[in-house]
Amino acid sequence: MVCVACAALALAAGAAGAKPPIAGRDILTGKRVALSQFAGKPVFVNVWKSACYGCRAEAKTLSQFSRAHRRQVAFIGIDVTDSKQGARAYYERFDIHYPSIWDPRSMLAGAWARGAPTTLVFDRKHRLLQRIEGTVSLAQLNAALRRVTRS
């Protein structure tokens, strides 16, 4: 049976110029988080789960990079498996301060990524410019930042 919501998200993701439907509740605070909250600002979206080796390998780099460049770019996580307690432990371990949308059925992540970790790079108009699959490096983040700040 085909998931109608999944198909709708996949179609929206593929539509040229359509704003991505990245929105939901932060796993730790329950507050609404949406790409649209960051109007006029580039956004990096990281798909992760605490059981993922690559996600743990990149977490500290993402945390430090997000803090160092918070005036230039916003960060949102999409957590695909964790409980609130698991997410909190992951955030504390890696000193992460940006919100993560809880997506236990991978409705959002499934529309945008083939798995975790994946980092999505959106420009100021929230058009997807780059999809980095696998563990992201500092060099890749810096190159993506240069790309979105000149677009």
Residue pairs with C-beta under 8 A, 6 or more apart in sequence:
5 107
6 107
6 110
6 111
9 21
9 107
9 108
9 110
9 111
10 110
10 111
12 18
12 20
12 21
12 111
13 20
13 21
13 111
13 112
17 127
19 35
19 36
19 126
20 35
20 112
20 122
20 126
20 128
21 108
21 111
22 34
22 35
22 45
22 76
22 78
22 101
22 108
22 112
23 32
23 33
23 34
23 35
23 36
23 101
24 32
24 33
24 34
24 78
24 101
24 102
24 103
24 108
25 31
25 32
25 33
25 101
25 102
26 32
26 33
26 99
26 100
26 101
26 102
27 79
27 82
27 84
27 87
27 100
27 101
27 102
28 84
28 87
28 88
28 91
28 99
28 100
29 99
31 99
33 76
33 99
33 100
33 101
35 43
35 45
35 76
35 122
35 126
36 126
38 74
38 126
40 124
41 73
41 74
41 124
42 72
42 73
42 74
42 121
42 122
42 123
42 124
42 145
42 148
42 149
42 151
43 73
43 74
43 75
43 76
43 122
43 126
44 66
44 73
44 74
44 75
44 76
44 119
44 120
44 121
44 122
44 141
44 144
45 75
45 76
45 77
45 78
45 112
45 119
45 120
45 122
46 58
46 62
46 75
46 76
46 77
46 78
46 117
46 118
46 119
46 120
46 136
47 77
47 78
47 80
47 109
47 112
47 113
47 115
47 116
47 117
47 118
47 119
47 120
48 55
48 59
48 77
48 78
48 79
48 80
48 90
48 100
48 116
48 117
49 55
49 79
49 80
49 81
49 82
49 116
50 56
50 79
50 81
50 82
50 86
50 87
50 89
50 90
51 81
52 116
52 117
54 116
54 117
54 134
54 135
55 116
55 117
55 135
56 94
57 135
58 117
58 135
58 136
58 137
59 90
59 93
59 94
59 96
60 94
60 95
61 136
61 137
61 138
61 141
62 75
62 94
62 96
62 119
62 136
62 141
63 94
63 95
63 96
63 97
65 138
65 141
66 73
66 75
66 96
66 97
66 98
67 97
69 145
72 145
72 149
73 145
73 148
73 149
74 98
75 98
76 98
76 99
76 100
76 101
77 96
77 98
77 99
77 100
77 101
78 100
78 101
78 103
78 108
78 109
79 87
79 100
79 101
79 102
79 103
80 103
80 104
80 106
80 109
80 116
81 104
82 90
82 102
87 100
87 102
90 96
91 97
91 100
101 108
103 109
109 116
109 118
112 118
112 120
112 128
112 131
113 120
113 131
113 133
114 133
115 133
117 133
117 134
117 135
117 136
118 131
118 132
118 133
118 134
119 131
119 132
119 136
119 140
119 141
119 144
120 128
120 130
120 131
120 132
121 128
121 129
121 130
121 131
121 132
121 144
121 147
121 148
122 128
122 129
122 148
123 129
123 148
123 151
124 148
124 151
129 144
129 147
129 148
129 151
130 144
130 147
132 140
132 144
